[in-house]
């Protein structure tokens, strides 16, 4: 039982960190996730990013869907279970207000997961920075691509159990953090120690970044 349970079956408005907003019918609740239905999409929202939840009194009442993209989640949904069930399923992920990526989960590790995107290829995404996950409708493929051009297959990269370990063994490689939102997050990975990343940028400036605040990791050559 959670404080969100009385809202089940009602239309709600959710404000997430980063000024991200969602509206829909609340159809499932756990200690880790809320699931809302927009009338078209199922939206899975991690509770730890929620800043505010309000009843949406202006919305027309809609019927609950008679199906679920991930039926096996009915008994106690968690973020790890969601990501594991989403392996190989085309989804939309929101990482920040202006960063939405499309593709499918390939591997689920201790504190991050690997994701295949037709744009970025392999991405590593921190659990704690995933704002929402929306499964695609059946038979829908990102960007209208043909399935043969976007085959669902596990990542061939050797993966460490934690994101920090993964970065440590990748020292010396060119790397892009947070989809390159600033030039200071693109460069050569020098070293990772105690959750601090040392990066050399294109102009050979040295930058220190906190791994705790890194949302996504991408190696352009992989």
N, C-alpha and C positions, 0 to 999 in steps of 0.2 A: 504494500500500500504506500503510495506517495501522495504528496500534496497536489499533484496534477490529476489524480484519479477522478475527482469530482467533475473535471472538465471533459472527460471522455464522452464522445458523441456530440460535442459542441464545436461551433466554429470559433477559432481563436486566431489571435495575432501574436507572432513571436518576434521579438527584437533580439538579435544576436550581437556578440562583440564584433566590432568593425562596421556597425550600422547596417548589418544584413537583416532583411525583413522577410518573413514568410507568413502566408495566411492559408488556412484550410481547416478541415474537419479533423479533430484529434481522434485517432482511431486506435492508438496503442501507446502504452507508457511503461517505462521501467526506470530503475535508478540511474541508468546511463543514457537512455534515448527517449525522445518523443517521436512519434510517427504521425504525420498529418497528411491528409489527402486533399489535393487542390481541386478535385473534380476531374483531373487528368493525370497528375503525377502523385506518386508516393514520395514524401520528403522525410528523410531520416535525419534527425537533428540531435547531436550530442548535448546532453543537459548542461555540461560544464561551460558551454558557450552562451547559455541563455541569460540575458540581462533582464528581460521582462516578458510576461505572458498576460494577455488581456483577452476577455471575451470579445468577439467580433460581432456585435449586435446588429450591424448593418448588413451582414452577409445573409444571403438566402440559405435556409436550411437545406442541406443536401443529404441524400441517402448514403449510408456507409457502403463501400465497395464489397462485392461478394467474393473477392479473391485477394491474394496477397502475392507480391513478387517473390517473397521469401517465406514460404509457409512454415519452414522449420524453425523460424524465429518466434513462433507463437508462445512458446514456453520460456519466458524470461529473456528478453532481447538485451544484448550487450553490444558494444562497439566491435569487439573482437569477433563475436558470432556473426554480426552483420557483414564485416569485411570478408570473413571466411566464406560466407554464403554468396557474397558478391563476386567471388573469383570467376573470371571468364564471362561475366555478365556486363554488357555495355552500360555504363553509368555516367552521370554528370557529377563532378565533385566541385564544391565551392570551398576555396581555400581562404579567400578574402573577398571584400566587396567587389574588387575589380579583377579577381583571378578565378576563373572557372575553367576546369579542364575536363576532357572527355576521353573515354577509353575503357579499360577494364583492369581490375585488380589481378595481379599474377601471384604474389606471395605475401603472406602475413607473418611478420616477425614480432619481436618483443615490444618495441616501442615505435615501430614504423611499418609501412607496407610498401611493396613495389607495385608500380602502376604502369601499364603500357598505354601510351598516347600516340595517335597517328601524327601528331605535330612534334612532340618532344621525345618520342620513343620511350625509353625507360626513365621513370621518375621515382624517387624515394620520397615518401610523404610521412611526416610525423603524425602519430595518432592525435596528439594534443592540439594540432592546428586544423584538423578537418572540421569545417563548419556545417556542411550538410552533404548528403548523398542522395541522388535521385536516379533510380533505375530507369533505363530506357523502356519504351513500350516494346512489346514482343515484335521481333523481325525488323526493328529500327536499328540502323547502323550510323555511327557518327559521320557527319558531313556527306551523307548519301553515298558513301563508298560501297564498293562491292565487298562481300565478305572475304573473297579470296585475296583482296589487297590489304585486309586487316585481320589476319588469322588469329584466332584465340589460342595462345600457346604460352607456357610458363617462361619466365625470364631465364636466359641461359647464363646470366651473370652469377658468379659465386657470391652468396649473400651471408653477411655476418648477422648474429642475433640482435645486435643493437645498432642504432644509427651511428653512434660514436665509433664503434668498432669498424663499421663499414667505411667511414671516412678515414680512419687511421690507416687502413690497408690501401687506401686510394691516394695517399700522399704522392705529389708530383704530377698529378693529372690536372688538366683544365676542368673547371667546374663552374656551374651556374646555380646560385642559390635563389630561391623565391622567384623563379622564372625571369631572373635578371631585371627585377623592378628598379634597381639602381646600379650604376657602373661599379660601385664598391662591392657588389655581390657577384661579380664575374672575375675569374682569374685562375691562378694556379694554386692548388691546395698544397700548402707547405707542411702544416703540422696540426694535430688536434691533441689538446691536453686539458683534462679537467673541464670538459664542456666548452672550451675556448678554441676557436678556429683561427689559424694564421693563414692569410690569403695574400698573394701578390697579384696586384691588378695589372692591367695592360701597360700602364706607364711605370711599372715597377715600384709602385707604392705599396707599403705593407699595411694590411688591414687586419684588425682583430674583431671577430664576430662571436656572439654567444650562440652556441648550438641550441639553447633552450628557445631562442626566438626564430630559429630557422624553420620555415614551413615546408619547403620542397628542395630537393637536391637533384641535379641533372648533370650528367657527364656528356658533353656534346659528341664525344667520339664513340659512345656506346649506345 
